[in-house]
């Protein structure tokens, strides 16, 4: 039934991610350049890209302990899993920030 799609949490999350892509990444992807990447801990990394309108930063933790994301201040556009107010990532968590310029 049509209502089954409307109630699908996975579909809603997918649509939200597409909206983030459209808002922050689509127009400037061809001009993106790396701002570097760093290992935060075993199985945890962060990376950033410069785009025409700002910077896109992400950190994710695939390890077994909590890790500081160490991202620049900006707008948190996505937080998956357990991410606390100070930017600590629990195992399986991801944080994405947009730093407008």
N, C-alpha and C positions, 0 to 999 in steps of 0.2 A: 504493500500500500504506500501511497505518497507520503504519509505521515512518518513512515519508518525512516526515511532519509532526513527529515527535519529533526528527529530525535536522536540521530546518530552522533555521538560525542566525537568519534574519530573524524567524521566528515566536517564537523564544526571546527575542530582544531586545524584540519587541513586548510579550510577556507580562511581561517585567521592567519595562518602562515603565508598563504598566497597574498593576502592583503598587506602583510608586512613587506613581502618581496616587492609588490607593486609600489608601495609608498616610499620605501627607503632605497631599494637596490636597482630596480628595473631601468630607470632612466640613465643612471650613471655607471652601470656595470662595465661598459666598454672602456671607461677611463679609470677603472679601479686600479690601485697599486697597493702592494703589500706594505703594511707598517711593521711587519715582523710577527714572529711567533715565539713563544717561550714555554718551556716545560715548567709547570707550577709545582709538580710533585710526580711521583710515580703514577702514570696513567691519568694525568691531568694537564691540560694545556690551555693557553690563551692565544688569540691571534687577532689582528686588526687590519683593516683596509681603509685607505683614503679614497673617498668618492667625491664627486664635484660639490655636493651639499654638506658633507660632513664625514665623520669617521664611523665605521661599523666595527664593533668589538664583540668578541664572544669568548667565553671560557666554559669548559666542560670538564667534569670529573668522572672518570670511569674507574677510579680507585676505590679503596675500602675505607678511607678516612676522610674527614672534612678538610677542605682546602680553601684558602683565600683566593678569590677570583682575581684580585689586583687589576681591575679594569679602571680606565679613566672615568671621572665623573661625567654623567650624561643621563639621558632618558633611558630607563630600563624599558625595553620594548618586548622582551620575552624572558620569562623565568620559568624553567621547567624543573620539577622536583623541589627539594627542600633547599631554598636559598634564603638566608636570613637577611636582615636589614643592613648588615655590615658587609654583605657580599661573600659570606662563607658558603661554599657549595658542599652539600652532603654528597655521598656516593650516588652517582647516576643523575646529578643535577647539571643544568646548563643555565648560563646567564648571558643575555645579549643586550648591549647598550649602543645607543646612537648618540654621538657627540656632534651636535649641529655647529656649523661654522658660518 
